[in-house]
Amino acid sequence: MNPRTLLWLVPCLIVWAVLPFVVPRNIADLLVFTGIYTVAGLGIGLLLGHCGIVNLAQATFYGLGAYASAYCTVMMGLPSIVGFLAGAAISMALAYVIGRPILRLTGYFLALGTLALSAIASALFFEWDWLTGGTLGIGGIPKLDLFGFLLDRPSRYYFFVWIVAFACMAVAHNLIDSRTGLMLRAMRDSSTAAAALSIDLQALRTKVFVVCALFGSLAGSLFAHHASFVSTQSFTVDRSISFLLIPVIGGATSIPGIVVGALFVTFLPELLSKLGDIHQILFGLALVAVVVLMPEGLVGAFAKLRTRFARKGGSHG
Amino acid sequence: MTLSLVLQALFAGVTNGIVYALVGMGLSAIFKGSRVINAMQGEFAVIGAMTTVLLLTKAGWPYAAAIAGGAIAGALVGAFIEVAFVRFMAKKNASEDSFLLLTIGLALSLSASILYFVGRDGHLLPPLGGEGVLIVMDAVIQFHALWLIAIGIGATLALRAFYHRTTIGLSMMAASIDADGAATTGINVARMRTFTFVLGGLLGALGGILVTPLIAVDYQLGLNLTLKGFAAAVLGGLTNPLGAAVGGITLGLVESLAIIGISSSYKDVVAFSVLIVIMILMPQGILGRAGRRGG
C-alpha cells in the first residue's frame, strides 16, 4: 500500500470508528443500513461494472437470506450462524440453477428477465405464508450475540455490519484483481475475442452472478437480525430497483463508489422526507438527474472534476 | 371443470390480453423507433386512466371527451419524455442501460407524483356500453369487455394501416430501419423519434383507460402493466408492434388458464415464468423470424 493511499485511508478509518458514538441513534441506524446496502450493492456492481449485466433480482436473494435467518432462528430455534449459512447456500444454488439458462440472454432481455425473476420471487414470498408469514411476516428475530457480546444497539451492530462489508469489499477487490478479473475485463471489452481465447463466457457470468447472490443473501441475513422483523414488503421489485441504483449512482466499476451509492440510497430519502410527501418525487428526479448528467456515477463525475482541476492547476504552474 | 368455466376463463384471458397487447404495442413501437426499452410504459396507462378519471369526476367533462383527454395526456407525456430526456441522452451516445435506468427513474417519479397529487386510493371508470351483460352458455360477459375487444382490435388494425399507408407511418418505419438512409431522403429522423414516443404514450394511455372499468387504477399499477406489456412485446418479437398484439392475447390466455388450472394467486408467477422461458428458447418471439419484419 503506497503512502498516498494511507494518507486518505487513515482519516477515513478514524471517522468510521468514531462516527457511531457521536451521531444520534437514528443516524447510526441509517449507517447500519448503509453497510447492509453496501454488501448487497457490491454484487450488483460486479455484474454491472465488470460483466455489463443489469441485475434487477437482488431483492430475491436479499429476501432468501432474510427468510432463512428468520426461519432458522425463530421457527427452528437454531443458532444464527445456521441462518446465514442456509441463506447463502440456498441463494447460491438458486443463482446457479437460474443463472445458467438466464445468463444466455443479453442486454435488455437479461435486465427484464431478472426483473421478471424478482416479480416471481416477490409473489412466491407472498403466497408461501407457511414459510414466510406472508404480509404478517416473522417477528422476534434475536439480535446477534458475538461470543457473549450482544449486538443490540445500532452503535454496536454498526461495527459488525461494516466489518462484514469490508470483508465483502476485499473479496470483490480480489476477484477483480485475480485471473477471473482479467477474464472479466477481456469479456467486457470484446466478448468474441475472449471466447476465442477459450474463456467460457457463460460459466464466468454465472460465477459472478453466484457471488452477487451470496452478497445479497448475506445482506438479507444482516437485515433480518437488525430489524428483528421480516415481511414481504421488504423484498418487492421496488427494492430490487433501489439496489440497482446503488452502483448506478455511485459508479459501478469502483468499490468506494458502491459505498457512496449506498449512502445516497439510505440518506437521501431520509433527508428529503423532512420536506413531506413530495420526497419520493424528488428522489425519482434525483435519480433521473444522475443518469442523465453523470453517466459514470458520482465517483466518476468526481474523478472527472478532479482531472479537470488538476489540468487547470498544471497550466498555471 | 365445466365448459362455461372454461369459456369464462378464455373470455377473461382475451380481455386482459388486449390490455397487455395495447401496452406492449406502445412499448414495441417505442423500441422499434428509438431502441429504448421504455420501463415507464405502464405509467402511460396510469396517466391516461387517471386523467380520464379526473376530467370525468372533477372537471365534469362528458365521458367521450374525458377519454380523448386521457389519451392526449398520454401522448403529450410521451412527447415530453422524448424532447426533454431521450433526445439529450441520444446526443451523448448514452448506452442501452442508461436509457433503461432513465425510464426506471421516470417511472418512480411519475408514480410518486400520482401518489402525491391524486392520493393512494384506487379509481374506477364507468364501463363502456353500460352495466349490461351477455350470457353465453352460462358464462357472463360484460358489455364493456366486448367494447374493449372491439376497440383493441380496431387500434391494432389502425396501427397497421398507419405504418403501411400513411406518409408519417412509412417515414417512421424508414427512420427505424435505416436512420442515415432515411435522413438522406429528407426524413427528419429526430422528429420521427418524437412521434414514436407520442404513439407509445397514446397506445399505453388507451390500454389504461380501457382496463380501468375492470381494475381500479392507482399509483402502483404502472410497474405491473409495464412487465406484462414487456412480456407481450417480447412474445411478439419486440420490434414488431403487431406481434405484440398476438403476444398480449397469448399472455392473457396463459394467465387465465393458470387461474383455472392452478390458482389465481399464481397468475403472475406463471405469466413471468412463461416470459423467461420464451426469451431463452425463442429469442425471436413466437412469430419467429416473420416477427422481425417491420410493422
Chai-1 contact restraints between the chains, C-beta under 6 A:
chainA,res_idxA,chainB,res_idxB,connection_type,confidence,min_distance_angstrom,max_distance_angstrom,comment,restraint_id
A,V54,B,D97,contact,1.0,0.0,6.0,A-B,restraint_1
A,P101,B,I280,contact,1.0,0.0,6.0,A-B,restraint_2
A,L105,B,M279,contact,1.0,0.0,6.0,A-B,restraint_3
A,G107,B,E96,contact,1.0,0.0,6.0,A-B,restraint_4
A,Y108,B,I37,contact,1.0,0.0,6.0,A-B,restraint_5
A,F109,B,M279,contact,1.0,0.0,6.0,A-B,restraint_6
A,A111,B,L100,contact,1.0,0.0,6.0,A-B,restraint_7
A,L112,B,F230,contact,1.0,0.0,6.0,A-B,restraint_8
A,G113,B,I276,contact,1.0,0.0,6.0,A-B,restraint_9
A,G113,B,M279,contact,1.0,0.0,6.0,A-B,restraint_10
A,A116,B,F272,contact,1.0,0.0,6.0,A-B,restraint_11
A,A116,B,L275,contact,1.0,0.0,6.0,A-B,restraint_12
A,A116,B,I276,contact,1.0,0.0,6.0,A-B,restraint_13
A,A119,B,L227,contact,1.0,0.0,6.0,A-B,restraint_14
A,A119,B,F272,contact,1.0,0.0,6.0,A-B,restraint_15
A,I120,B,V269,contact,1.0,0.0,6.0,A-B,restraint_16
A,I120,B,F272,contact,1.0,0.0,6.0,A-B,restraint_17
A,A123,B,D268,contact,1.0,0.0,6.0,A-B,restraint_18
A,A123,B,V269,contact,1.0,0.0,6.0,A-B,restraint_19
A,E127,B,S265,contact,1.0,0.0,6.0,A-B,restraint_20
A,V248,B,L101,contact,1.0,0.0,6.0,A-B,restraint_21
A,D277,B,Y116,contact,1.0,0.0,6.0,A-B,restraint_22
A,I278,B,Y116,contact,1.0,0.0,6.0,A-B,restraint_23
A,Q280,B,A112,contact,1.0,0.0,6.0,A-B,restraint_24
A,I281,B,S109,contact,1.0,0.0,6.0,A-B,restraint_25
A,I281,B,A112,contact,1.0,0.0,6.0,A-B,restraint_26
A,I281,B,S113,contact,1.0,0.0,6.0,A-B,restraint_27
A,I281,B,Y116,contact,1.0,0.0,6.0,A-B,restraint_28
A,G284,B,G105,contact,1.0,0.0,6.0,A-B,restraint_29
A,G284,B,L108,contact,1.0,0.0,6.0,A-B,restraint_30
A,G284,B,S109,contact,1.0,0.0,6.0,A-B,restraint_31
A,G284,B,A112,contact,1.0,0.0,6.0,A-B,restraint_32
A,L285,B,S109,contact,1.0,0.0,6.0,A-B,restraint_33
A,L287,B,G105,contact,1.0,0.0,6.0,A-B,restraint_34
A,V288,B,G105,contact,1.0,0.0,6.0,A-B,restraint_35
A,V291,B,S98,contact,1.0,0.0,6.0,A-B,restraint_36
A,V291,B,L101,contact,1.0,0.0,6.0,A-B,restraint_37
A,V291,B,L102,contact,1.0,0.0,6.0,A-B,restraint_38
A,V291,B,G105,contact,1.0,0.0,6.0,A-B,restraint_39
A,P295,B,S98,contact,1.0,0.0,6.0,A-B,restraint_40
